[in-house]
């Protein structure tokens, strides 16, 4: 059976899934685009018996909405061309902008190719939430248009995978039959994110082996508020042995570079996104990981960077609503702290308390790793996908 996994973002955790399904006899193909930003685990990755295609596009400016829409539409056509060449039995499409997803789903329906919509963010809710604040009435109109496109793509799907039960309830409200929907939570690749010592090649290069380090690693986009990081750096300047390390790109990177320069924030280190193979060392450098998610975004997004921290046995401080899936799991397993308020004084107080309690930090990191080993084992995850595919 030929399977094409299309993931516009090329997220790292899918490498293990593709490898495992290939071992089980599925003829696997993968496509993504490096133009979407972020580290790509598939980039330069020669997987045994798996053809990987990086769909080359100009760099995508996520703040230029019309240019972005056109490039994302072009990506969809490139995937359609690839589908016509490969002629897969099933296409699994994840993390793909609606301009592209619509084209791919429509083509698969027309050609009789089974289409699985792997829904990891509900994009139309995200667009409506973000654009209404930026563009007012026009933003609300665009949000409604996005919802129409997303619902059409979902209804064209032969099956839908969602990563949280709350997404399942939204689809039910949209008239999507429950029997078409399966819940498979995201995970992180255990084998690719081992538990390493804090003193490692990266931490020594950055002179961070002996400081208390708060680390944010990942995209800082519209779902995140980079001002929280710069405000924290200002508030924590009195702690001379504390550093805030951000490894990011795009608007958030530019914002923090400017904030660091304008306010002389010597405790703030801002790096561009690093290759995926450096991620374990970056995470190991942390004493505490920071995860941000805007309150409105919590309705449609579950930040998978939390799971990378779990694999690395690191405690996290999550600035997001308590009902988000990653927040619920973190709290339930005592793997970190969840702070629903963006109040910098509240966040600073929690960080200072944790800084004074290394035993609790170690315990939370241990709990995080235990959750990862219990839930991220790829063979059991692949069993669920194989059942759907068959």
Helices and strands as residue ranges (DSSP letters): E 2-7, H 14-23, E 27-32, G 34-36, E 51-54, H 65-86, E 90-94, H 98-111, E 114-119, H 123-135, H 137-155, E 159-162, H 165-173, G 178-180, E 181-183, G 190-192, H 201-205, E 212-217, H 227-235, E 242-248, H 250-263, E 268-272, G 276-278, H 279-285, E 288-292, G 296-299, H 305-311, E 316-319, H 325-332, E 336-339, H 344-355, H 358-375, H 378-389
